[in-house]
Amino acid sequence: MAAEVATQWTEDVDQALKESKQVKKSLLLDFTAAPM
Amino acid sequence: MATFINNNFIPVRLHVKKHPEAMGRFNVDWTPTVLIVDSDGKELYRIEGFLPADEFLAQLQLGFGHAQFTKQNFADAERQFRDVCEKLPGTDAAAEAMYWAGVARYKATNDASALKATAQAFKDRHQNSIWAKKASVWG
């Protein structure tokens, strides 16, 4: 059985923006009020 | 879903109580809200409210297509839009994806027959959608 892939979430927007420039990917920002 | 997100985005999850400043920074006043933003923080696409998994994936792919379109990667955008049409045809995003696939092809080729073909395709699928009405002017 294939292992389930998990989304690799981070919470640091500014670090993600810096990384975004390097890897040329857009950010996906998920705003939630659900328990984390 | 997770594979699509990991492959195409840097995923950031922000809880409203832990990161209230981010709500104002990105003009978010309701949850769940999902934004696609570029490396300058400019918003490219917005999804507001809960969606079932298939509808959410379709919206996400639609948004990714729009992000490619904004970057003028029209061939990539069309591929993404067509993927929604073919793999998630029963979703609400499918009609919009069909419209934008035609626009992306036109932008990539400068060939207006792409728009006419899209208008024709709407005669067989998604006839009652607002996107069919928008495409009707093309043919």
Backbone of each chain as nested JSON, in Angstrom:
{
  "chains": [
    {"id": "A", "residues": [
      {"number": 1, "name": "MET", "atoms": {"N": [0.84, -1.186, 0.0], "CA": [0.0, 0.0, 0.0], "C": [0.885, 1.249, 0.0]}},
      {"number": 2, "name": "ALA", "atoms": {"N": [0.548, 2.202, -0.837], "CA": [1.35, 3.421, -0.929], "C": [1.174, 4.283, 0.322]}},
      {"number": 3, "name": "ALA", "atoms": {"N": [2.268, 4.877, 0.778], "CA": [2.191, 5.742, 1.955], "C": [1.486, 7.048, 1.58]}},
      {"number": 4, "name": "GLU", "atoms": {"N": [0.674, 7.546, 2.492], "CA": [-0.045, 8.795, 2.233], "C": [0.928, 9.971, 2.315]}},
      {"number": 5, "name": "VAL", "atoms": {"N": [0.875, 10.846, 1.324], "CA": [1.766, 12.011, 1.303], "C": [1.138, 13.119, 2.134]}},
      {"number": 6, "name": "ALA", "atoms": {"N": [1.942, 13.777, 2.959], "CA": [1.435, 14.889, 3.77], "C": [1.896, 16.212, 3.168]}},
      {"number": 7, "name": "THR", "atoms": {"N": [1.064, 17.215, 3.266], "CA": [1.45, 18.551, 2.813], "C": [2.516, 19.11, 3.753]}},
      {"number": 8, "name": "GLN", "atoms": {"N": [3.555, 19.705, 3.163], "CA": [4.691, 20.18, 3.964], "C": [4.48, 21.639, 4.365]}},
      {"number": 9, "name": "TRP", "atoms": {"N": [3.585, 21.85, 5.33], "CA": [3.223, 23.204, 5.741], "C": [4.327, 23.875, 6.534]}},
      {"number": 10, "name": "THR", "atoms": {"N": [4.447, 25.187, 6.337], "CA": [5.274, 26.005, 7.218], "C": [4.381, 27.116, 7.76]}},
      {"number": 11, "name": "GLU", "atoms": {"N": [4.855, 27.853, 8.795], "CA": [4.066, 28.972, 9.32], "C": [4.776, 30.307, 9.098]}},
      {"number": 12, "name": "ASP", "atoms": {"N": [5.952, 30.283, 8.518], "CA": [6.766, 31.492, 8.381], "C": [6.601, 32.089, 6.977]}},
      {"number": 13, "name": "VAL", "atoms": {"N": [5.723, 33.102, 6.874], "CA": [5.421, 33.695, 5.563], "C": [6.66, 34.333, 4.944]}},
      {"number": 14, "name": "ASP", "atoms": {"N": [7.401, 35.096, 5.743], "CA": [8.535, 35.832, 5.156], "C": [9.637, 34.885, 4.67]}},
      {"number": 15, "name": "GLN", "atoms": {"N": [9.884, 33.829, 5.42], "CA": [10.864, 32.838, 4.972], "C": [10.369, 32.153, 3.697]}},
      {"number": 16, "name": "ALA", "atoms": {"N": [9.066, 31.883, 3.664], "CA": [8.487, 31.235, 2.483], "C": [8.593, 32.151, 1.26]}},
      {"number": 17, "name": "LEU", "atoms": {"N": [8.414, 33.462, 1.465], "CA": [8.546, 34.405, 0.351], "C": [9.981, 34.408, -0.189]}},
      {"number": 18, "name": "LYS", "atoms": {"N": [10.949, 34.357, 0.73], "CA": [12.359, 34.304, 0.294], "C": [12.621, 33.03, -0.51]}},
      {"number": 19, "name": "GLU", "atoms": {"N": [12.115, 31.917, 0.018], "CA": [12.302, 30.628, -0.66], "C": [11.612, 30.636, -2.029]}},
      {"number": 20, "name": "SER", "atoms": {"N": [10.482, 31.332, -2.08], "CA": [9.696, 31.416, -3.31], "C": [10.516, 32.011, -4.452]}},
      {"number": 21, "name": "LYS", "atoms": {"N": [11.301, 33.044, -4.115], "CA": [12.146, 33.682, -5.135], "C": [13.212, 32.706, -5.638]}},
      {"number": 22, "name": "GLN", "atoms": {"N": [13.737, 31.895, -4.71], "CA": [14.824, 30.977, -5.081], "C": [14.319, 29.812, -5.924]}},
      {"number": 23, "name": "VAL", "atoms": {"N": [13.186, 29.256, -5.53], "CA": [12.721, 28.029, -6.208], "C": [11.679, 28.315, -7.286]}},
      {"number": 24, "name": "LYS", "atoms": {"N": [11.311, 29.618, -7.403], "CA": [10.356, 30.039, -8.44], "C": [9.021, 29.294, -8.344]}},
      {"number": 25, "name": "LYS", "atoms": {"N": [8.538, 29.201, -7.103], "CA": [7.193, 28.663, -6.883], "C": [6.368, 29.731, -6.172]}},
      {"number": 26, "name": "SER", "atoms": {"N": [5.07, 29.726, -6.432], "CA": [4.181, 30.626, -5.702], "C": [3.919, 30.057, -4.308]}},
      {"number": 27, "name": "LEU", "atoms": {"N": [3.454, 30.929, -3.412], "CA": [3.052, 30.486, -2.083], "C": [1.586, 30.097, -2.106]}},
      {"number": 28, "name": "LEU", "atoms": {"N": [1.248, 29.087, -1.324], "CA": [-0.15, 28.759, -1.067], "C": [-0.394, 29.097, 0.401]}},
      {"number": 29, "name": "LEU", "atoms": {"N": [-1.172, 30.139, 0.643], "CA": [-1.456, 30.56, 2.018], "C": [-2.82, 30.026, 2.427]}},
      {"number": 30, "name": "ASP", "atoms": {"N": [-2.84, 29.211, 3.473], "CA": [-4.088, 28.621, 3.964], "C": [-4.412, 29.262, 5.315]}},
      {"number": 31, "name": "PHE", "atoms": {"N": [-5.416, 30.136, 5.322], "CA": [-5.857, 30.78, 6.563], "C": [-6.954, 29.917, 7.176]}},
      {"number": 32, "name": "THR", "atoms": {"N": [-6.743, 29.486, 8.41], "CA": [-7.681, 28.572, 9.038], "C": [-7.992, 28.993, 10.47]}},
      {"number": 33, "name": "ALA", "atoms": {"N": [-9.189, 28.613, 10.916], "CA": [-9.553, 28.786, 12.328], "C": [-9.735, 27.422, 12.986]}},
      {"number": 34, "name": "ALA", "atoms": {"N": [-9.487, 26.37, 12.21], "CA": [-9.654, 25.01, 12.732], "C": [-8.488, 24.668, 13.657]}},
      {"number": 35, "name": "PRO", "atoms": {"N": [-8.725, 23.776, 14.611], "CA": [-7.619, 23.351, 15.499], "C": [-6.469, 22.769, 14.674]}},
      {"number": 36, "name": "MET", "atoms": {"N": [-5.245, 23.14, 15.041], "CA": [-4.064, 22.64, 14.303], "C": [-3.283, 21.674, 15.178]}}
    ]},
    {"id": "B", "residues": [
      {"number": 1, "name": "MET", "atoms": {"N": [-3.856, 15.336, -3.744], "CA": [-3.982, 16.74, -3.316], "C": [-2.66, 17.255, -2.725]}},
      {"number": 2, "name": "ALA", "atoms": {"N": [-2.138, 16.524, -1.693], "CA": [-0.903, 16.964, -1.044], "C": [0.256, 16.967, -2.037]}},
      {"number": 3, "name": "THR", "atoms": {"N": [0.289, 15.975, -2.912], "CA": [1.371, 15.915, -3.901], "C": [1.305, 17.115, -4.836]}},
      {"number": 4, "name": "PHE", "atoms": {"N": [0.094, 17.465, -5.286], "CA": [-0.069, 18.624, -6.164], "C": [0.415, 19.895, -5.452]}},
      {"number": 5, "name": "ILE", "atoms": {"N": [0.035, 20.031, -4.18], "CA": [0.431, 21.227, -3.42], "C": [1.948, 21.252, -3.235]}},
      {"number": 6, "name": "ASN", "atoms": {"N": [2.521, 20.146, -2.777], "CA": [3.97, 20.121, -2.524], "C": [4.784, 20.36, -3.801]}},
      {"number": 7, "name": "ASN", "atoms": {"N": [4.288, 19.834, -4.92], "CA": [5.04, 19.96, -6.18], "C": [4.985, 21.37, -6.766]}},
      {"number": 8, "name": "ASN", "atoms": {"N": [3.892, 22.084, -6.498], "CA": [3.674, 23.342, -7.219], "C": [3.719, 24.602, -6.374]}},
      {"number": 9, "name": "PHE", "atoms": {"N": [3.703, 24.46, -5.056], "CA": [3.64, 25.632, -4.176], "C": [4.587, 25.475, -2.991]}},
      {"number": 10, "name": "ILE", "atoms": {"N": [4.822, 26.601, -2.319], "CA": [5.373, 26.548, -0.97], "C": [4.166, 26.73, -0.045]}},
      {"number": 11, "name": "PRO", "atoms": {"N": [3.756, 25.67, 0.662], "CA": [2.522, 25.74, 1.451], "C": [2.734, 26.381, 2.825]}},
      {"number": 12, "name": "VAL", "atoms": {"N": [1.909, 27.372, 3.127], "CA": [1.991, 28.079, 4.422], "C": [0.616, 28.012, 5.069]}},
      {"number": 13, "name": "ARG", "atoms": {"N": [0.542, 27.467, 6.277], "CA": [-0.743, 27.418, 6.983], "C": [-0.691, 28.388, 8.164]}},
      {"number": 14, "name": "LEU", "atoms": {"N": [-1.687, 29.269, 8.224], "CA": [-1.704, 30.318, 9.242], "C": [-3.006, 30.241, 10.035]}},
      {"number": 15, "name": "HIS", "atoms": {"N": [-2.878, 29.976, 11.342], "CA": [-4.075, 29.97, 12.188], "C": [-4.394, 31.41, 12.583]}},
      {"number": 16, "name": "VAL", "atoms": {"N": [-5.681, 31.757, 12.505], "CA": [-6.081, 33.156, 12.72], "C": [-5.732, 33.651, 14.116]}},
      {"number": 17, "name": "LYS", "atoms": {"N": [-5.747, 32.748, 15.095], "CA": [-5.442, 33.197, 16.466], "C": [-3.938, 33.339, 16.688]}},
      {"number": 18, "name": "LYS", "atoms": {"N": [-3.168, 32.531, 15.995], "CA": [-1.713, 32.571, 16.166], "C": [-1.064, 33.635, 15.282]}},
      {"number": 19, "name": "HIS", "atoms": {"N": [-1.687, 33.931, 14.133], "CA": [-1.097, 34.893, 13.186], "C": [-2.133, 35.923, 12.74]}},
      {"number": 20, "name": "PRO", "atoms": {"N": [-2.728, 36.667, 13.692], "CA": [-3.772, 37.634, 13.304], "C": [-3.241, 38.724, 12.372]}},
      {"number": 21, "name": "GLU", "atoms": {"N": [-1.943, 39.056, 12.483], "CA": [-1.353, 40.106, 11.638], "C": [-1.386, 39.73, 10.153]}},
      {"number": 22, "name": "ALA", "atoms": {"N": [-1.317, 38.43, 9.889], "CA": [-1.311, 37.969, 8.49], "C": [-2.665, 38.196, 7.831]}},
      {"number": 23, "name": "MET", "atoms": {"N": [-3.728, 38.186, 8.65], "CA": [-5.075, 38.423, 8.097], "C": [-5.129, 39.808, 7.45]}},
      {"number": 24, "name": "GLY", "atoms": {"N": [-4.66, 40.822, 8.182], "CA": [-4.66, 42.187, 7.654], "C": [-3.695, 42.346, 6.495]}},
      {"number": 25, "name": "ARG", "atoms": {"N": [-2.549, 41.718, 6.64], "CA": [-1.504, 41.835, 5.607], "C": [-1.993, 41.346, 4.242]}},
      {"number": 26, "name": "PHE", "atoms": {"N": [-2.832, 40.292, 4.262], "CA": [-3.302, 39.727, 2.996], "C": [-4.808, 39.945, 2.78]}},
      {"number": 27, "name": "ASN", "atoms": {"N": [-5.374, 40.91, 3.522], "CA": [-6.793, 41.272, 3.346], "C": [-7.73, 40.07, 3.453]}},
      {"number": 28, "name": "VAL", "atoms": {"N": [-7.512, 39.283, 4.479], "CA": [-8.37, 38.115, 4.718], "C": [-9.28, 38.426, 5.9]}},
      {"number": 29, "name": "ASP", "atoms": {"N": [-10.589, 38.247, 5.725], "CA": [-11.509, 38.513, 6.835], "C": [-12.485, 37.364, 7.063]}},
      {"number": 30, "name": "TRP", "atoms": {"N": [-12.174, 36.211, 6.513], "CA": [-13.027, 35.039, 6.707], "C": [-12.177, 33.794, 6.556]}},
      {"number": 31, "name": "THR", "atoms": {"N": [-12.571, 32.729, 7.231], "CA": [-11.868, 31.456, 7.038], "C": [-12.875, 30.362, 6.716]}},
      {"number": 32, "name": "PRO", "atoms": {"N": [-12.481, 29.312, 6.025], "CA": [-11.153, 29.18, 5.422], "C": [-11.005, 30.056, 4.179]}},
      {"number": 33, "name": "THR", "atoms": {"N": [-9.825, 30.635, 4.044], "CA": [-9.441, 31.348, 2.819], "C": [-8.08, 30.817, 2.379]}},
      {"number": 34, "name": "VAL", "atoms": {"N": [-7.963, 30.535, 1.111], "CA": [-6.693, 30.073, 0.549], "C": [-6.278, 31.057, -0.536]}},
      {"number": 35, "name": "LEU", "atoms": {"N": [-5.057, 31.534, -0.444], "CA": [-4.529, 32.472, -1.437], "C": [-3.333, 31.863, -2.157]}},
      {"number": 36, "name": "ILE", "atoms": {"N": [-3.228, 32.149, -3.432], "CA": [-1.98, 31.899, -4.161], "C": [-1.331, 33.266, -4.331]}},
      {"number": 37, "name": "VAL", "atoms": {"N": [-0.116, 33.425, -3.844], "CA": [0.585, 34.708, -3.969], "C": [1.96, 34.469, -4.582]}},
      {"number": 38, "name": "ASP", "atoms": {"N": [2.444, 35.481, -5.302], "CA": [3.769, 35.347, -5.913], "C": [4.862, 35.693, -4.903]}},
      {"number": 39, "name": "SER", "atoms": {"N": [6.109, 35.672, -5.347], "CA": [7.229, 35.845, -4.417], "C": [7.332, 37.269, -3.874]}},
      {"number": 40, "name": "ASP", "atoms": {"N": [6.561, 38.203, -4.449], "CA": [6.495, 39.563, -3.9], "C": [5.297, 39.735, -2.972]}},
      {"number": 41, "name": "GLY", "atoms": {"N": [4.553, 38.674, -2.765], "CA": [3.38, 38.736, -1.902], "C": [2.134, 39.213, -2.631]}},
      {"number": 42, "name": "LYS", "atoms": {"N": [2.223, 39.349, -3.947], "CA": [1.067, 39.806, -4.716], "C": [0.071, 38.657, -4.904]}},
      {"number": 43, "name": "GLU", "atoms": {"N": [-1.19, 38.948, -4.588], "CA": [-2.217, 37.911, -4.707], "C": [-2.495, 37.58, -6.168]}},
      {"number": 44, "name": "LEU", "atoms": {"N": [-2.511, 36.265, -6.47], "CA": [-2.803, 35.799, -7.829], "C": [-4.154, 35.103, -7.913]}},
      {"number": 45, "name": "TYR", "atoms": {"N": [-4.603, 34.532, -6.784], "CA": [-5.872, 33.799, -6.815], "C": [-6.374, 33.624, -5.383]}},
      {"number": 46, "name": "ARG", "atoms": {"N": [-7.704, 33.585, -5.246], "CA": [-8.31, 33.492, -3.905], "C": [-9.434, 32.476, -3.909]}},
      {"number": 47, "name": "ILE", "atoms": {"N": [-9.445, 31.601, -2.903], "CA": [-10.544, 30.655, -2.689], "C": [-11.086, 30.921, -1.29]}},
      {"number": 48, "name": "GLU", "atoms": {"N": [-12.377, 31.269, -1.207], "CA": [-12.975, 31.556, 0.102], "C": [-14.061, 30.528, 0.398]}},
      {"number": 49, "name": "GLY", "atoms": {"N": [-14.101, 30.049, 1.631], "CA": [-15.129, 29.114, 2.06], "C": [-14.73, 27.668, 1.856]}},
      {"number": 50, "name": "PHE", "atoms": {"N": [-15.398, 26.799, 2.626], "CA": [-15.135, 25.356, 2.548], "C": [-15.574, 24.796, 1.202]}},
      {"number": 51, "name": "LEU", "atoms": {"N": [-14.831, 23.839, 0.683], "CA": [-15.229, 23.083, -0.507], "C": [-14.923, 21.609, -0.278]}},
      {"number": 52, "name": "PRO", "atoms": {"N": [-15.761, 20.702, -0.825], "CA": [-15.4, 19.279, -0.81], "C": [-14.092, 19.072, -1.567]}},
      {"number": 53, "name": "ALA", "atoms": {"N": [-13.426, 17.951, -1.324], "CA": [-12.064, 17.74, -1.829], "C": [-11.943, 17.909, -3.346]}},
      {"number": 54, "name": "ASP", "atoms": {"N": [-12.883, 17.329, -4.108], "CA": [-12.742, 17.413, -5.562], "C": [-12.924, 18.846, -6.06]}},
      {"number": 55, "name": "GLU", "atoms": {"N": [-13.869, 19.573, -5.459], "CA": [-14.078, 20.972, -5.852], "C": [-12.872, 21.829, -5.445]}},
      {"number": 56, "name": "PHE", "atoms": {"N": [-12.313, 21.519, -4.278], "CA": [-11.15, 22.288, -3.824], "C": [-9.955, 22.048, -4.742]}},
      {"number": 57, "name": "LEU", "atoms": {"N": [-9.723, 20.783, -5.094], "CA": [-8.595, 20.485, -5.992], "C": [-8.789, 21.176, -7.339]}},
      {"number": 58, "name": "ALA", "atoms": {"N": [-10.035, 21.164, -7.84], "CA": [-10.311, 21.83, -9.122], "C": [-10.029, 23.33, -9.025]}},
      {"number": 59, "name": "GLN", "atoms": {"N": [-10.462, 23.948, -7.928], "CA": [-10.21, 25.383, -7.735], "C": [-8.71, 25.669, -7.616]}},
      {"number": 60, "name": "LEU", "atoms": {"N": [-8.03, 24.754, -6.925], "CA": [-6.585, 24.92, -6.743], "C": [-5.855, 24.844, -8.093]}},
      {"number": 61, "name": "GLN", "atoms": {"N": [-6.264, 23.883, -8.919], "CA": [-5.644, 23.746, -10.244], "C": [-5.997, 24.947, -11.128]}},
      {"number": 62, "name": "LEU", "atoms": {"N": [-7.239, 25.407, -10.992], "CA": [-7.659, 26.605, -11.717], "C": [-6.787, 27.797, -11.297]}},
      {"number": 63, "name": "GLY", "atoms": {"N": [-6.588, 27.917, -10.006], "CA": [-5.754, 29.005, -9.49], "C": [-4.32, 28.901, -9.963]}},
      {"number": 64, "name": "PHE", "atoms": {"N": [-3.805, 27.671, -10.001], "CA": [-2.433, 27.468, -10.478], "C": [-2.348, 27.853, -11.956]}},
      {"number": 65, "name": "GLY", "atoms": {"N": [-3.387, 27.505, -12.704], "CA": [-3.446, 27.915, -14.107], "C": [-3.447, 29.425, -14.244]}},
      {"number": 66, "name": "HIS", "atoms": {"N": [-4.238, 30.095, -13.41], "CA": [-4.277, 31.561, -13.45], "C": [-2.915, 32.163, -13.072]}},
      {"number": 67, "name": "ALA", "atoms": {"N": [-2.248, 31.528, -12.125], "CA": [-0.912, 32.022, -11.739], "C": [0.051, 31.907, -12.918]}},
      {"number": 68, "name": "GLN", "atoms": {"N": [-0.022, 30.799, -13.641], "CA": [0.825, 30.631, -14.834], "C": [0.45, 31.661, -15.903]}},
      {"number": 69, "name": "PHE", "atoms": {"N": [-0.836, 31.892, -16.039], "CA": [-1.339, 32.857, -17.019], "C": [-0.796, 34.256, -16.702]}},
      {"number": 70, "name": "THR", "atoms": {"N": [-0.853, 34.632, -15.434], "CA": [-0.361, 35.953, -15.001], "C": [1.125, 36.109, -15.327]}},
      {"number": 71, "name": "LYS", "atoms": {"N": [1.867, 34.994, -15.214], "CA": [3.306, 35.025, -15.522], "C": [3.548, 34.893, -17.028]}},
      {"number": 72, "name": "GLN", "atoms": {"N": [2.463, 34.891, -17.809], "CA": [2.516, 34.765, -19.269], "C": [3.072, 33.42, -19.729]}},
      {"number": 73, "name": "ASN", "atoms": {"N": [2.968, 32.407, -18.85], "CA": [3.295, 31.029, -19.242], "C": [2.014, 30.4, -19.805]}},
      {"number": 74, "name": "PHE", "atoms": {"N": [1.632, 30.844, -20.996], "CA": [0.301, 30.512, -21.503], "C": [0.138, 29.017, -21.826]}},
      {"number": 75, "name": "ALA", "atoms": {"N": [1.18, 28.375, -22.326], "CA": [1.068, 26.944, -22.64], "C": [0.872, 26.136, -21.359]}},
      {"number": 76, "name": "ASP", "atoms": {"N": [1.629, 26.486, -20.307], "CA": [1.47, 25.799, -19.018], "C": [0.083, 26.066, -18.44]}},
      {"number": 77, "name": "ALA", "atoms": {"N": [-0.366, 27.306, -18.589], "CA": [-1.7, 27.664, -18.078], "C": [-2.757, 26.827, -18.792]}},
      {"number": 78, "name": "GLU", "atoms": {"N": [-2.657, 26.744, -20.108], "CA": [-3.665, 25.97, -20.856], "C": [-3.664, 24.507, -20.406]}},
      {"number": 79, "name": "ARG", "atoms": {"N": [-2.467, 23.942, -20.224], "CA": [-2.369, 22.542, -19.777], "C": [-3.11, 22.346, -18.459]}},
      {"number": 80, "name": "GLN", "atoms": {"N": [-2.905, 23.285, -17.563], "CA": [-3.539, 23.193, -16.244], "C": [-5.056, 23.317, -16.357]}},
      {"number": 81, "name": "PHE", "atoms": {"N": [-5.516, 24.273, -17.152], "CA": [-6.959, 24.458, -17.336], "C": [-7.584, 23.21, -17.987]}},
      {"number": 82, "name": "ARG", "atoms": {"N": [-6.923, 22.665, -19.006], "CA": [-7.459, 21.475, -19.683], "C": [-7.512, 20.28, -18.733]}},
      {"number": 83, "name": "ASP", "atoms": {"N": [-6.543, 20.211, -17.842], "CA": [-6.507, 19.133, -16.856], "C": [-7.767, 19.165, -15.983]}},
      {"number": 84, "name": "VAL", "atoms": {"N": [-8.174, 20.356, -15.59], "CA": [-9.405, 20.492, -14.79], "C": [-10.594, 20.008, -15.608]}},
      {"number": 85, "name": "CYS", "atoms": {"N": [-10.662, 20.438, -16.877], "CA": [-11.787, 20.044, -17.754], "C": [-11.869, 18.531, -17.901]}},
      {"number": 86, "name": "GLU", "atoms": {"N": [-10.698, 17.895, -18.062], "CA": [-10.698, 16.465, -18.382], "C": [-10.784, 15.581, -17.148]}},
      {"number": 87, "name": "LYS", "atoms": {"N": [-10.097, 15.982, -16.071], "CA": [-10.037, 15.095, -14.899], "C": [-11.105, 15.408, -13.859]}},
      {"number": 88, "name": "LEU", "atoms": {"N": [-11.625, 16.635, -13.857], "CA": [-12.632, 17.011, -12.864], "C": [-13.821, 17.678, -13.554]}},
      {"number": 89, "name": "PRO", "atoms": {"N": [-14.406, 16.995, -14.562], "CA": [-15.428, 17.637, -15.4], "C": [-16.731, 17.947, -14.681]}},
      {"number": 90, "name": "GLY", "atoms": {"N": [-16.975, 17.273, -13.558], "CA": [-18.23, 17.505, -12.846], "C": [-18.173, 18.634, -11.837]}},
      {"number": 91, "name": "THR", "atoms": {"N": [-17.037, 19.285, -11.734], "CA": [-16.901, 20.342, -10.727], "C": [-17.355, 21.694, -11.288]}},
      {"number": 92, "name": "ASP", "atoms": {"N": [-17.648, 22.613, -10.383], "CA": [-18.06, 23.956, -10.805], "C": [-16.922, 24.693, -11.511]}},
      {"number": 93, "name": "ALA", "atoms": {"N": [-15.699, 24.302, -11.232], "CA": [-14.546, 24.976, -11.841], "C": [-14.355, 24.591, -13.301]}},
      {"number": 94, "name": "ALA", "atoms": {"N": [-14.966, 23.486, -13.728], "CA": [-14.674, 22.945, -15.067], "C": [-15.058, 23.927, -16.185]}},
      {"number": 95, "name": "ALA", "atoms": {"N": [-16.22, 24.565, -16.055], "CA": [-16.659, 25.5, -17.101], "C": [-15.709, 26.695, -17.187]}},
      {"number": 96, "name": "GLU", "atoms": {"N": [-15.327, 27.206, -16.036], "CA": [-14.388, 28.344, -16.023], "C": [-13.044, 27.929, -16.624]}},
      {"number": 97, "name": "ALA", "atoms": {"N": [-12.623, 26.711, -16.289], "CA": [-11.349, 26.205, -16.82], "C": [-11.41, 26.091, -18.345]}},
      {"number": 98, "name": "MET", "atoms": {"N": [-12.57, 25.667, -18.864], "CA": [-12.706, 25.536, -20.321], "C": [-12.597, 26.909, -20.994]}},
      {"number": 99, "name": "TYR", "atoms": {"N": [-13.22, 27.898, -20.394], "CA": [-13.152, 29.27, -20.922], "C": [-11.689, 29.74, -20.972]}},
      {"number": 100, "name": "TRP", "atoms": {"N": [-11.006, 29.577, -19.83], "CA": [-9.643, 30.106, -19.744], "C": [-8.638, 29.285, -20.562]}},
      {"number": 101, "name": "ALA", "atoms": {"N": [-8.938, 27.992, -20.778], "CA": [-8.079, 27.19, -21.659], "C": [-8.089, 27.785, -23.062]}},
      {"number": 102, "name": "GLY", "atoms": {"N": [-9.27, 28.207, -23.506], "CA": [-9.371, 28.843, -24.822], "C": [-8.624, 30.16, -24.867]}},
      {"number": 103, "name": "VAL", "atoms": {"N": [-8.757, 30.934, -23.815], "CA": [-8.061, 32.225, -23.771], "C": [-6.543, 32.01, -23.757]}},
      {"number": 104, "name": "ALA", "atoms": {"N": [-6.105, 31.032, -22.965], "CA": [-4.658, 30.77, -22.862], "C": [-4.096, 30.325, -24.214]}},
      {"number": 105, "name": "ARG", "atoms": {"N": [-4.867, 29.48, -24.925], "CA": [-4.381, 29.046, -26.248], "C": [-4.3, 30.243, -27.202]}},
      {"number": 106, "name": "TYR", "atoms": {"N": [-5.325, 31.088, -27.141], "CA": [-5.31, 32.29, -27.989], "C": [-4.097, 33.173, -27.664]}},
      {"number": 107, "name": "LYS", "atoms": {"N": [-3.835, 33.355, -26.372], "CA": [-2.694, 34.198, -25.976], "C": [-1.367, 33.567, -26.41]}},
      {"number": 108, "name": "ALA", "atoms": {"N": [-1.312, 32.231, -26.395], "CA": [-0.068, 31.54, -26.774], "C": [0.159, 31.581, -28.275]}},
      {"number": 109, "name": "THR", "atoms": {"N": [-0.93, 31.541, -29.048], "CA": [-0.803, 31.372, -30.509], "C": [-1.192, 32.614, -31.312]}},
      {"number": 110, "name": "ASN", "atoms": {"N": [-1.954, 33.51, -30.672], "CA": [-2.512, 34.671, -31.377], "C": [-3.477, 34.244, -32.488]}},
      {"number": 111, "name": "ASP", "atoms": {"N": [-4.01, 33.054, -32.35], "CA": [-4.92, 32.495, -33.36], "C": [-6.347, 32.54, -32.806]}},
      {"number": 112, "name": "ALA", "atoms": {"N": [-7.169, 33.398, -33.4], "CA": [-8.522, 33.608, -32.88], "C": [-9.422, 32.385, -33.038]}},
      {"number": 113, "name": "SER", "atoms": {"N": [-8.984, 31.419, -33.845], "CA": [-9.812, 30.216, -33.985], "C": [-9.893, 29.45, -32.654]}},
      {"number": 114, "name": "ALA", "atoms": {"N": [-8.921, 29.678, -31.771], "CA": [-8.968, 29.037, -30.445], "C": [-10.187, 29.514, -29.662]}},
      {"number": 115, "name": "LEU", "atoms": {"N": [-10.537, 30.777, -29.83], "CA": [-11.705, 31.32, -29.125], "C": [-12.987, 30.772, -29.739]}},
      {"number": 116, "name": "LYS", "atoms": {"N": [-13.014, 30.726, -31.075], "CA": [-14.199, 30.21, -31.76], "C": [-14.43, 28.743, -31.377]}},
      {"number": 117, "name": "ALA", "atoms": {"N": [-13.351, 27.962, -31.327], "CA": [-13.467, 26.547, -30.95], "C": [-13.995, 26.406, -29.522]}},
      {"number": 118, "name": "THR", "atoms": {"N": [-13.586, 27.326, -28.668], "CA": [-14.068, 27.283, -27.284], "C": [-15.559, 27.575, -27.227]}},
      {"number": 119, "name": "ALA", "atoms": {"N": [-15.985, 28.566, -27.977], "CA": [-17.424, 28.878, -28.031], "C": [-18.211, 27.675, -28.543]}},
      {"number": 120, "name": "GLN", "atoms": {"N": [-17.669, 26.991, -29.535], "CA": [-18.33, 25.794, -30.076], "C": [-18.388, 24.689, -29.023]}},
      {"number": 121, "name": "ALA", "atoms": {"N": [-17.287, 24.511, -28.301], "CA": [-17.234, 23.454, -27.274], "C": [-18.287, 23.684, -26.193]}},
      {"number": 122, "name": "PHE", "atoms": {"N": [-18.588, 24.936, -25.903], "CA": [-19.604, 25.247, -24.89], "C": [-21.017, 24.878, -25.36]}},
      {"number": 123, "name": "LYS", "atoms": {"N": [-21.17, 24.59, -26.645], "CA": [-22.495, 24.151, -27.118], "C": [-22.759, 22.699, -26.722]}},
      {"number": 124, "name": "ASP", "atoms": {"N": [-21.674, 21.963, -26.388], "CA": [-21.818, 20.562, -25.978], "C": [-21.691, 20.367, -24.467]}},
      {"number": 125, "name": "ARG", "atoms": {"N": [-20.976, 21.275, -23.809], "CA": [-20.706, 21.095, -22.369], "C": [-20.927, 22.416, -21.638]}},
      {"number": 126, "name": "HIS", "atoms": {"N": [-21.413, 22.309, -20.432], "CA": [-21.581, 23.479, -19.555], "C": [-22.401, 24.589, -20.225]}},
      {"number": 127, "name": "GLN", "atoms": {"N": [-23.422, 24.171, -20.97], "CA": [-24.202, 25.133, -21.768], "C": [-24.851, 26.227, -20.914]}},
      {"number": 128, "name": "ASN", "atoms": {"N": [-25.221, 25.866, -19.684], "CA": [-25.966, 26.819, -18.859], "C": [-25.073, 27.628, -17.921]}},
      {"number": 129, "name": "SER", "atoms": {"N": [-23.782, 27.483, -18.072], "CA": [-22.875, 28.212, -17.179], "C": [-22.694, 29.652, -17.659]}},
      {"number": 130, "name": "ILE", "atoms": {"N": [-22.306, 30.485, -16.746], "CA": [-22.03, 31.889, -17.097], "C": [-20.843, 31.962, -18.062]}},
      {"number": 131, "name": "TRP", "atoms": {"N": [-19.963, 30.929, -18.006], "CA": [-18.781, 30.923, -18.875], "C": [-19.17, 30.65, -20.316]}},
      {"number": 132, "name": "ALA", "atoms": {"N": [-20.234, 29.866, -20.519], "CA": [-20.756, 29.662, -21.876], "C": [-21.29, 30.981, -22.425]}},
      {"number": 133, "name": "LYS", "atoms": {"N": [-21.959, 31.744, -21.569], "CA": [-22.475, 33.05, -22.005], "C": [-21.313, 33.979, -22.368]}},
      {"number": 134, "name": "LYS", "atoms": {"N": [-20.256, 33.953, -21.557], "CA": [-19.106, 34.82, -21.849], "C": [-18.425, 34.421, -23.162]}},
      {"number": 135, "name": "ALA", "atoms": {"N": [-18.375, 33.108, -23.42], "CA": [-17.709, 32.625, -24.63], "C": [-18.579, 32.802, -25.869]}},
      {"number": 136, "name": "SER", "atoms": {"N": [-19.881, 33.008, -25.68], "CA": [-20.804, 33.053, -26.823], "C": [-20.455, 34.179, -27.806]}},
      {"number": 137, "name": "VAL", "atoms": {"N": [-19.809, 35.211, -27.335], "CA": [-19.439, 36.329, -28.204], "C": [-18.37, 35.929, -29.224]}},
      {"number": 138, "name": "TRP", "atoms": {"N": [-17.694, 34.794, -28.972], "CA": [-16.616, 34.368, -29.864], "C": [-17.1, 33.538, -31.058]}},
      {"number": 139, "name": "GLY", "atoms": {"N": [-18.362, 33.151, -31.044], "CA": [-18.723, 32.344, -32.201], "C": [-20.076, 31.729, -32.077]}}
    ]}
  ]
}
